[in-house]
Amino acid sequence: MRYGSGLGKGRAVLFFFCLVSSAGVVSDAQASQLKRLANVTRIISDSGEDTGAESLQVSFASGHSAFEFKRRTDTALARRWGMSRPRVEAETEWLASCATGACRDRRVEPWSKAVAVLRSAPRKNRPALVQKLLSRRIDYVGDKAIDDHWANPLATLLSGAGDCEDHALLKRAMLMAAGYSDAEVPLLVLETAKGQGHMTLLVAHKDHVLVLDNRFRAAVPLSFLTSDKVVALASSAGYFTAR
């Protein structure tokens, strides 16, 4: 994944706290920050285009000053999301119609079976389950240098391969088909310690905040991303950069 965040010298200053133990236990302060980030994703989704979500001010007790999630349309990734989102959402609606028997396309069978497995599991187990299912089924294959293509979820599932954003878009679509709202599964854009762009999926529900990342075999707590910087969040409401 390649991107221009549009942040320049004002790039995001949010750093994730380290785990306090190898078992993944987080402190009260960490838990508070994760809950706040979960609330931000709901604000983004629920606010709509014209009801005050242009700038989201969030304070973190991490030794850094407060920062904002700012709606952007003028960065490379914002434009990419703006172009990809209608296409992905149209396919998601079509897949939903197939689940009701409104279409007879045999290509949908693997999708329908996977979604049925997710729906049969308790809601709180679905993020971990989709991560487990797809980490086995979908290989990581990077795009060519001249073409950073964001594939539709069904195309990724049928091909069995994709890069980080393809993995994230597929998991997002499956969890939404299994009952999660747009607010609960925003795309999370990161910058790794090596300065590379990376996309993953944030699952922000009232009783769990997890990351479904193709770098890990299992779903992990947000606090596992100790060396990454938050660049942006993306949902149906738009693309929001951190600053």
LINMO-V478943 format. One record per residue. RES is the residue in three letters. PSI is psi as a letter, one per 20 degrees, with the letter a starting at -180 (NA if undefined). BURIAL is 1 if it has 16 or more other ideal C-beta (glycine too) atoms within 10 Angstrom, else 0. Layout:
res: [RES & RES]
psi: [PSI & PSI]
burial: [BURIAL & BURIAL]
This chain:
res: [MET & ARG & TYR & GLY & SER & GLY & LEU & GLY & LYS & GLY & ARG & ALA & VAL & LEU & PHE & PHE & PHE & CYS & LEU & VAL & SER & SER & ALA & GLY & VAL & VAL & SER & ASP & ALA & GLN & ALA & SER & GLN & LEU & LYS & ARG & LEU & ALA & ASN & VAL & THR & ARG & ILE & ILE & SER & ASP & SER & GLY & GLU & ASP & THR & GLY & ALA & GLU & SER & LEU & GLN & VAL & SER & PHE & ALA & SER & GLY & HIS & SER & ALA & PHE & GLU & PHE & LYS & ARG & ARG & THR & ASP & THR & ALA & LEU & ALA & ARG & ARG & TRP & GLY & MET & SER & ARG & PRO & ARG & VAL & GLU & ALA & GLU & THR & GLU & TRP & LEU & ALA & SER & CYS & ALA & THR & GLY & ALA & CYS & ARG & ASP & ARG & ARG & VAL & GLU & PRO & TRP & SER & LYS & ALA & VAL & ALA & VAL & LEU & ARG & SER & ALA & PRO & ARG & LYS & ASN & ARG & PRO & ALA & LEU & VAL & GLN & LYS & LEU & LEU & SER & ARG & ARG & ILE & ASP & TYR & VAL & GLY & ASP & LYS & ALA & ILE & ASP & ASP & HIS & TRP & ALA & ASN & PRO & LEU & ALA & THR & LEU & LEU & SER & GLY & ALA & GLY & ASP & CYS & GLU & ASP & HIS & ALA & LEU & LEU & LYS & ARG & ALA & MET & LEU & MET & ALA & ALA & GLY & TYR & SER & ASP & ALA & GLU & VAL & PRO & LEU & LEU & VAL & LEU & GLU & THR & ALA & LYS & GLY & GLN & GLY & HIS & MET & THR & LEU & LEU & VAL & ALA & HIS & LYS & ASP & HIS & VAL & LEU & VAL & LEU & ASP & ASN & ARG & PHE & ARG & ALA & ALA & VAL & PRO & LEU & SER & PHE & LEU & THR & SER & ASP & LYS & VAL & VAL & ALA & LEU & ALA & SER & SER & ALA & GLY & TYR & PHE & THR & ALA & ARG]
psi: [p & q & q & o & h & j & h & c & i & k & r & q & j & p & p & q & q & q & q & i & r & i & i & j & p & q & r & h & g & g & h & g & h & h & h & g & h & g & h & g & h & h & g & g & h & i & h & a & h & k & l & j & j & h & p & o & p & p & p & p & m & j & i & q & r & q & r & q & o & p & p & q & i & j & r & g & h & g & h & g & h & h & h & h & g & h & g & g & h & g & h & g & h & g & h & h & h & h & h & j & j & i & r & k & o & i & h & i & g & h & g & g & g & g & h & h & g & g & h & i & q & q & g & i & i & g & g & h & g & h & g & g & g & h & h & h & h & o & q & p & o & q & q & q & h & i & n & n & p & o & q & q & g & h & g & g & g & h & h & k & q & r & a & g & h & g & g & g & h & g & h & g & h & g & h & h & h & j & i & q & r & h & h & i & m & q & q & o & p & r & p & r & h & j & j & q & q & q & p & a & p & p & o & n & r & h & j & q & o & r & p & o & p & i & i & q & h & r & q & q & q & h & i & h & l & h & j & q & p & p & g & r & q & p & a & h & i & a & p & o & q & q & NA]
burial: [1 & 0 & 1 & 0 & 1 & 1 & 1 & 0 & 0 & 0 & 1 & 1 & 1 & 1 & 1 & 1 & 1 & 0 & 1 & 0 & 0 & 0 & 0 & 0 & 0 & 1 & 0 & 0 & 0 & 1 & 0 & 0 & 1 & 1 & 0 & 0 & 1 & 1 & 0 & 1 & 1 & 1 & 1 & 1 & 1 & 0 & 1 & 0 & 0 & 0 & 0 & 0 & 1 & 0 & 0 & 1 & 0 & 1 & 0 & 1 & 0 & 0 & 0 & 0 & 0 & 0 & 1 & 0 & 1 & 1 & 1 & 1 & 0 & 0 & 1 & 0 & 1 & 1 & 0 & 1 & 1 & 0 & 0 & 1 & 1 & 0 & 0 & 1 & 0 & 0 & 1 & 1 & 0 & 0 & 1 & 0 & 0 & 1 & 0 & 0 & 0 & 0 & 0 & 0 & 0 & 0 & 0 & 1 & 0 & 0 & 1 & 0 & 0 & 1 & 1 & 0 & 0 & 1 & 0 & 0 & 0 & 0 & 0 & 0 & 0 & 1 & 1 & 1 & 1 & 1 & 1 & 0 & 0 & 1 & 1 & 0 & 0 & 1 & 0 & 0 & 0 & 0 & 1 & 0 & 0 & 0 & 0 & 1 & 0 & 1 & 1 & 1 & 1 & 1 & 1 & 1 & 1 & 0 & 0 & 0 & 1 & 1 & 1 & 1 & 1 & 1 & 1 & 1 & 1 & 1 & 1 & 1 & 1 & 1 & 1 & 1 & 1 & 1 & 0 & 1 & 0 & 1 & 1 & 1 & 1 & 1 & 1 & 1 & 1 & 1 & 1 & 0 & 0 & 0 & 0 & 0 & 1 & 1 & 1 & 1 & 1 & 1 & 1 & 1 & 1 & 0 & 0 & 1 & 1 & 1 & 1 & 1 & 1 & 1 & 1 & 0 & 0 & 0 & 1 & 1 & 1 & 1 & 1 & 1 & 1 & 0 & 0 & 1 & 1 & 1 & 1 & 1 & 1 & 1 & 1 & 0 & 1 & 1 & 1 & 1 & 1 & 1 & 1]
